[in-house]
Each structure stands twice: as C-alpha cells, then as structure tokens.
C-alpha cells in the first residue's frame, strides 16, 4: 500500500480478500471516501493525484482498476473489473461456502481491467463494468451504465450509456 502526501482517506475502507500480490496506490492530494475491495490474488487499485472518489462508491477489483489524475467520481458510483460469478451454475455452486472459508475460485469469472484517464468526471450512481476505458476529460452522467469505452472529451448518459455530445474546446480548457 502506498498513500501519497496530503491525501485524505475520510470514510474510506479497504477489504483484501486474497492478499498475495495485491496492491493499492493513491497519489498526492487526493480525497478518497470509497470502499475499495481487492478480491483476488494480484488485484490492484491505482488512484492518481488530486482525485476525488466520493463516499458510498465501491471500487471492486479482481484484476485492475486504474484511475488517473484530476478525476472526480461522485458518491455512490460502482466500478468493477469482473462479473463476480460465472454464468454456469456448476462453476458458481460453491461461491458462498468458499467465501465463508476465506477463498473463492476466480478461474471461471470473466475479468478485464478498468482504466479511467486524467480529468474524467463520473456522476453519482454511475456504474462502470469490466473492460471499460474512459478517455481523458470524458464525463459520465449520473445514473449511467457504462459497458463500452468512452472517447476522450465526450459526454455519455443513459443505460446503457451512449454518446450525448463531444465536449467543446471551452469545456476542455485547463
């Protein structure tokens, strides 16, 4: 675990279900109030500098969640890089009993990293599913379900999220 200078973890929590190889890194000057879960061996959550992740947000990593610099994630968002369970009952039959024993077989669970580039804004109660990449400066409207990559400097909304418009040059001024 590596927490940067002047970072605030007010209300944040960390759950590590299978510790070997797991890592958490948070950059300088960030404000994190989320629950962060490292589900499987080698899982990783990396959060950049000057990034805010609001309370009630769940970052749930079985592989990798990477969040860039100057990102705003509102309260109550859900970001996960996996499907939690296999679609096949025979593969998920013992999930609960194995969790109770402190283990879980992840070999049949689809996983794919989530990457959020710099300057992104994710609205309240948005859901980002496995394999999603949010391009620089993109904006995800409140309550949206993101199942596909979002281009840089684009506003998306809805369930499933779709492009509403490209952000103007004025929107992109730094």
N, C-alpha and C positions, 0 to 999 in steps of 0.2 A: 504494500500500500504506500502511495506517495501523494501527499496533500500539499499543495502549493502555498506560498506565502499569502497572507491576508485573505485566505479563503474561509468562508463561514459555512458551517455544517449545522445550522439551526434546524432541528427537527429531522435531520437525515438519519437513515438507518441502513445497515449493511447486513445481509444474510449471505453466508457462504455455506452452500450445501455439500460441496465436494471440493475441499481446499487445494489439493495438489495442483500447482501450476496456475492458479487463479491470480488475477491482478486487478487492482483498482488504482487509477491515477487521476488526480484532479489538479488542474493548473492553478496559476496565481489569480487572486482577486475574484474567485468565483463564489456563488451563493447557491448552496445545494440544500434542498429540504426534502428530497425524494427518498423513497425506499429503493435500494439497489440490491439486486439479487444475482449472485454468481451461482448458477445452477449446476454446472458440470465441470469436471477437471479441465483446466486450461482456459476457462471462461475469462473474459476480460471486459472491463468497462474503462474507457478513457474519456475524460472530460477536459476541454481546453481552458484557456484563460478567459476571465471576465464573462463567464457563462452563468446563467441563472436557470435552475431546474426547480420548479415550484413544488410545494407540499402536495401530498396525495398522488404525485407522479410515481409510476413504477417503471424502473429500468430493469428488465429481466433478461439476463444474458446467459445462454448456454454455450455461446461461441464468442461473439464480439459485438459490442456497441461502442462506436467512436463518435464523439460529439466535439465539434470544433470550437474555435474562439468566438466570443461575442455573440453567443447563441442565447435566445430566450425561449424557454419551454415553460408554458403556463402550468397552473396547478391541474392535477387530475389527469395528466396525459398517461398513456400506456405505450411503452416502446419495448418490443420483444423481438428476439432474433431466432425464434423457434416456434414450433406448433404445440409444445407442451407434451403431447402424447401422439402415438401412432394412430392412424386411421384403422388399422387392423386390430380387432379386439384381442386376438391371441398375443399380440405384442404389448398391449396395454393392460392386460388382465391383472397383473400383479403390481401395477404402478403404486397404488395406495399402500399396500403392505410393505413394499420395498422402501417407500418414503419414510414410513414409520420406523423402519430399521436404519434409516440414515443413508440409503442408497437408492439409485434409480438407474435403469439401463437406458441410455440415450442413443444406442446404436440404431434404433428404428424411428427416431424422431427427426423429421426434417428441420434443418438449421441453416441459416445463412446470415452473415453479418449485416448490421445496420450501420450506415455511415451518414452523419449529418455534418455538412460542411459549415464553414465560418458564416456568421451573420444571419443565420436562419432564425425564423420565429415560428414556433409551434404553438397554436392556440389551445385553450383549455379543452380538456376531454377529448383531444385528438388521439387517434390510435395509429401507430406505425407498426406494420407487420414485418416479418423476416425478409431479409434481402433488399430492403428499401434503401435508396441513396437519395438524400435531399441535397440538391445543388446549392452553391453559395447564394446567400441572400434570399432564398425561397421562403415563402410564407404559407403555412398550413392553417386554414381557417378552423375555428373552434368546432369540435364535434366531428371532424372529418375522419374518414377511414382510409389510410394511405396504404395501398397494396402494390404500387408501382413507383419507379423512380420519378423524381420531380426535378425538372430542369432548373438551372440557376435563374435567379431573379424572376420567378414565376409564382403567382398566387394560385393555390388549389383549394377546392372546397368540395364537400359532399361525401356520400357513401355509396359507392367508392369515390374517392377524391378524383376530381378531374380539373383540368386547367381552366381557370376563370379568365385570366389575362396575364400577359407579360407585364412585369413592373417597369415603370418608366425610368428614364435617366434620373429624374428628380427623386424617385424612390430609392435609387441606388447611391445617392450622394453620401460620401463617408466623411 
